[in-house]
Amino acid sequence: MSKDMSFEAVMARRPETMKKAIGIDYDVFESGSIAFDYERMMRETGYSLQEIQKIQSETGVGNTPVYELRNLTALARKFAPKGKGARIFVKDEAANPSGSFKARRAATACYHAKKLGYKGVIAATSGNYGAAVASQAAMRRLKCIIVQECYDSRGIGQPEIVEKARKCEAYGAEVVQLTVGPELFYSFLRLLEETGYFNASLYTPFGIAGVETLGYELSMEFREREGKDPDVVVVTNAGGGNLTGTARGLIKADADTQVVGASVDLSGLHMASDTQFNKKSFTTGHTGFGIPFATWPDRSDVPRSAARPLRYMDRYVTVNQGSVFYMTEALAQLEGLERGPAGNTSLAATFALAQELDEDKIIVAQETEYTGAGKHIQPQLTFAKENGIEIVIGDPKDEIPGENIVLPEDPSYIKTKDIDLNKIKRSYIRNCIKNTKVNSVTSEDIEFLVKDTKSSEEFVKKILDELEIAY
């Protein structure tokens, strides 16, 4: 008897499908009404840092170079108060085989899939992770399918996403391209059922643990090079895995470093909207992912997301689209490094934040990514114009996502805007109550919420009182 493949039936089988496709029984980590044992999940289903370093070295991943951006530092100091202007560095993750830090996540996932005897891997992603999985799968001799949300209902795809599909195909992967909407996850689940392949999700413990090597390397490299840890590391934030993994690596190195998340401000645009899909000029690293995933990490394609950015974030800032484009040009023309927009999101924030810090401080933009035809500024801005976006030069404060892109008149206009982390943490706690549908919580739940929001028992209880939840 054949399975019912209707949307409702496939979605209803999600827990069973995921368990088979990941090899993790998430139920064993559940406790209380809201709580689950996050550290146990990371410990029991992941690998040690040393094991991951060995796994990554087998396929040329990691140990990427660090560059001091002396010319950008000098430029930042021109606009900084006297004595301010930290030294700016960048970790060049474009040196990884597929051109981004996501090779670290994919290396662990593909190794684990091979170890467990899966014949292939599947990932649902329109971004760099697809290329990373395809690359690592090729090295491990695994079959690979990438499910990609690529087009709006008119069949128009963004240059960067279309290019990434070609990159995945170049590595030998099969790419399934879809229009924006709920069919992405449905199609992903169907393929997992039909093939029996491993779910190389961005959000499994294997994937997040793979990024820990990045944070650990940063600490070790700066101790050897400068005799101290970096003072601030700025991480482009989308689904939270980049920040979570990097911060955990820094913690494992016992580093004294502030972790700052940075996203492109796309407030007002809905990422699942067909009409707004092509109104954004960034496919990742923006608030359309950063805010929703911070306020409810378990919206991802696994029962419990291992990306928990609020546990590790000391500060969260946004930059406008135009500033990232400007910084992309500045990096190329002042430092001789042509890199893609995702890493330049954190670099734009780094440039502004450096001006707040003393000259003897060290601030690091935590990653770069590869560049290519679809990632260049010109096709991005041309595509924006074709979709009704006005391109102007002026003050980034005047930028309205979906209506215009404001390129800074000069570098002094590149600023960050702080996001109220307490507001984000309140939203997360509210979502926990709403999605678990509980009327009361245990002391274990409260302890979990304190850790998951990097807050205090007093803070959590205040929100619970506002929601009239017993404890």
Secondary structure as GFF3:
##gff-version 3
##sequence-region A 1 471
A	DSSP	alpha_helix	7	12	.	.	.	ID=ss1
A	DSSP	alpha_helix	14	22	.	.	.	ID=ss2
A	DSSP	three_ten_helix	26	29	.	.	.	ID=ss3
A	DSSP	alpha_helix	38	45	.	.	.	ID=ss4
A	DSSP	alpha_helix	49	58	.	.	.	ID=ss5
A	DSSP	beta_strand	66	68	.	.	.	ID=ss6
A	DSSP	alpha_helix	70	79	.	.	.	ID=ss7
A	DSSP	beta_strand	87	91	.	.	.	ID=ss8
A	DSSP	three_ten_helix	93	95	.	.	.	ID=ss9
A	DSSP	alpha_helix	102	116	.	.	.	ID=ss10
A	DSSP	beta_strand	120	124	.	.	.	ID=ss11
A	DSSP	alpha_helix	128	140	.	.	.	ID=ss12
A	DSSP	beta_strand	143	151	.	.	.	ID=ss13
A	DSSP	alpha_helix	159	170	.	.	.	ID=ss14
A	DSSP	beta_strand	174	179	.	.	.	ID=ss15
A	DSSP	alpha_helix	183	195	.	.	.	ID=ss16
A	DSSP	beta_strand	198	199	.	.	.	ID=ss17
A	DSSP	alpha_helix	205	226	.	.	.	ID=ss18
A	DSSP	beta_strand	232	236	.	.	.	ID=ss19
A	DSSP	alpha_helix	241	252	.	.	.	ID=ss20
A	DSSP	beta_strand	258	264	.	.	.	ID=ss21
A	DSSP	three_ten_helix	277	279	.	.	.	ID=ss22
A	DSSP	alpha_helix	287	295	.	.	.	ID=ss23
A	DSSP	three_ten_helix	297	299	.	.	.	ID=ss24
A	DSSP	three_ten_helix	309	311	.	.	.	ID=ss25
A	DSSP	beta_strand	315	319	.	.	.	ID=ss26
A	DSSP	alpha_helix	321	335	.	.	.	ID=ss27
A	DSSP	alpha_helix	341	354	.	.	.	ID=ss28
A	DSSP	beta_strand	362	365	.	.	.	ID=ss29
A	DSSP	three_ten_helix	373	375	.	.	.	ID=ss30
A	DSSP	alpha_helix	377	386	.	.	.	ID=ss31
A	DSSP	beta_strand	390	394	.	.	.	ID=ss32
A	DSSP	three_ten_helix	396	398	.	.	.	ID=ss33
A	DSSP	beta_strand	404	408	.	.	.	ID=ss34
A	DSSP	three_ten_helix	411	413	.	.	.	ID=ss35
A	DSSP	beta_strand	417	418	.	.	.	ID=ss36
A	DSSP	alpha_helix	421	436	.	.	.	ID=ss37
A	DSSP	alpha_helix	443	453	.	.	.	ID=ss38
A	DSSP	alpha_helix	457	466	.	.	.	ID=ss39
###
